Amino acid sequence: MDLLTYLTYYDPGNLKHVSGNTYCTAEHDSLIINNGKWCWFSQGIGGKSALDYLIKVKGIPFREAVERILGRISEPLPPVKPKVEPPKAFSMPKVNDDPSRAVYYLVGRGISPEIIHWCIEHNLIFETTKFSNVLFVGYDKAGNPKYGSVRAIDGDYKGDVSGSDKRFSFRIARADSPRKVHVFECAIDLLSYATCVKLRGGNWRKETYLSLGGIGGKAMPLALEQFLKDHPDISHVYLHLDNDQPGRNATKNITEILKSNYVVKDIPPPEGKDFNEYLRIRLSKQKPITKEASR
């Protein structure tokens, strides 16, 4: 029995539709089911059958897992088509004319005021009317807003605006035909890295930066896939993903996919989990940002 069939019949509350023929589980959004196979990308494991899933993911002993599967298939069941919800259209949240609380929050994270105000002037960063959260906006090639990432000023909440299209996540891409792109898991890390470039005396405006809006479950994130498609002159991809297991796994997967067509470099933060943590560590120690950390 394949995993999609098993979840459809016997654990439907744990099955989420992603797109097309792709599904994930409610328990683990990085466990992707597609074309009769499944892969838990954040853990680097996968398989084809429900039996593999019960053993590797649920930790059920082999004999018990076999008995559970045999018990499920003792009576044939008619096919069931999982419910597919139509995609929602992206709609910009209402924003404040005065984004001072958002600015104060970002400055408190160590990010350069110059970079923050540049992003505000170019309609990349806003402050939402509801809860005064920071809003990072991404646009398609035609300049239409397609993606919004919200970060709470008070509290730990972070998430995407309803209807957001991850293909067009937050980025700073000034050059018409960039040759290289710096890739990050989130907007805060992107802005932190740009601040590192500025602090070491570099021109942060000459670089091209892309946030993935989270690494999710795909081996190749949608944002990076779309960006490379829209910018065919890219030859170098610099990955600045987190210093944790999901970040390291994602770096390995992306590198494997791109290495035949691009120069791919793994440049994680020298200290801390991510580049914002690294930036704050360096600022707290009042040490200069090294060239290796912001090249």
Order of alpha helices (4+ residues) and beta strands (2+ residues): alpha-beta-beta-beta-beta-beta-alpha-alpha-alpha-alpha-beta-beta-beta-beta-beta-beta-alpha-beta-alpha-beta-alpha-beta-alpha
